């Protein structure tokens, strides 16, 4: 799984920082003061998350199917 591309979701916070989540890895979340830092941090978070899953014997089953859509209200 390491070396694969992972879809991540960026959310810009009121203070200009970013929170980043990985839909395929529930609980894998990070943040950064800017996008560059957020990307660096989420890469590390993904690596640590996958390592913890392996140590716990959790199956690395692959990515869940996700879709990103815009919803107009």
N, C-alpha and C positions, 0 to 999 in steps of 0.2 A: 504494500500500500504506500510505502514511502517512495517518493519519486513520481507519484501520480499527481494529477491536477485535482484540486478540490475546489468546489464552488463555495464561495464565502459571501456573506451578506454584510455590507457596510451600513451603519446607521450614524449619521452625523448628529452629534450632541449639541445642545445649546451653546456650550462653551467653545465649539469648533473642533473638539476632539472627536474620535471615531470609536464606536464599539463594533466589533466584528464577531460574527458567529459562523459556525459551520453546520448547515442543516443535516448533513450526513453523519455528523458526530455530535449527538445531543450532549450538551454540557461543555462543549469546546467553545470557549469564548475568550476574547482578548480585547485590548483597546490600545489606542495610541493618540498622541497629541496631534498628529497629522496622518495623512494616508500612508506615507512612506513608513513611518514608525509602526502604524497599525498592521501593515503587511508583514513587516519584519517580526512583529510580536505574534501574529496569528500563525506564521510558519512555525515558530518555536512551540506554540501551544498545540498545534496539530501533531508535531513530532512527539511531544510529551504525552499527549492524549493516547496516541497509538502505542507508545511504549508501555503506558500504564495498562492499557487493554491487554497487551500481550502478556505482561507480568501476571495479570489477574486471570489469565486463561480465557478471556472473552474472545469469541470468534471475530476475526476481521473479515466480515462478510461482504464488504464492498459498499459502494455508495447507494444510498436510498434514492429512489426516483423523486426528483424535485422539479418544481416549475416556478418560474418567476413571471408574474403577470401584473399588469397595472389595472387597478379597479377605480373607476370614476364614480364618485357619489353625486 
